[in-house]
């Protein structure tokens, strides 16, 4: 397995990106400015996108995805650990995610802690209802981790 940074033709990875963020127009808001890292085994099986945050000394994880047939094998954890090592010393990492127990417990198991909540985020910014784990997402929950 190898994790490589992708600098060109980032939309090639749209099928994986849509697993993390199912509205392409939302992906378009951050993909080109972000650092895209792809996990190969030997084909692309996972990825993450991180951008410079809105505040000084912050980075924001905008997308984290693992191909459905490769989920629950530790690859998401591997990608987050890669991110934490790659951007070590850059301040604080923020991640916004849906308010679902499975997702929150994943990030908490990696040392992330609650930072903030954005009320009605998924209702305001997405053109259709977003569901995760059988539940409609409404609020965005932000978690943080030191880098």
JORA-V846215 format. One record per residue. D_CENTER is the distance of its C-alpha to the mean C-alpha in Angstrom with 2 decimals. Layout:
# JORA-V846215
D_CENTER
D_CENTER
This chain:
# JORA-V846215
19.76
18.52
15.38
16.23
15.13
15.70
17.55
19.24
18.95
15.17
15.78
17.30
13.98
13.67
14.31
11.25
9.08
10.93
9.90
6.36
8.25
11.90
13.64
14.28
15.67
12.50
10.81
14.13
13.79
11.36
11.47
14.86
14.54
11.36
11.58
10.54
11.06
12.24
13.71
17.20
19.61
21.60
19.71
15.98
14.44
10.77
8.43
5.71
6.30
7.53
10.38
13.44
13.35
16.12
18.18
19.82
18.38
14.80
11.60
8.41
4.81
4.32
2.59
3.27
6.79
10.28
13.46
15.20
18.21
16.45
14.48
15.99
17.20
15.21
13.05
9.66
11.59
12.95
9.84
8.88
12.63
12.84
10.52
12.71
15.77
15.08
14.66
17.15
19.48
17.46
17.62
14.87
11.11
9.76
6.77
7.76
7.92
10.97
14.03
14.54
16.12
14.41
10.81
12.32
14.55
12.00
10.50
14.13
15.42
13.62
15.34
13.10
15.45
15.72
15.89
16.44
16.42
16.50
19.14
19.06
15.90
15.27
19.03
19.38
16.72
16.52
19.69
19.68
18.92
15.54
16.10
14.25
16.58
19.52
18.90
18.36
15.61
17.36
16.04
12.67
12.56
11.45
11.52
12.58
13.43
16.11
15.73
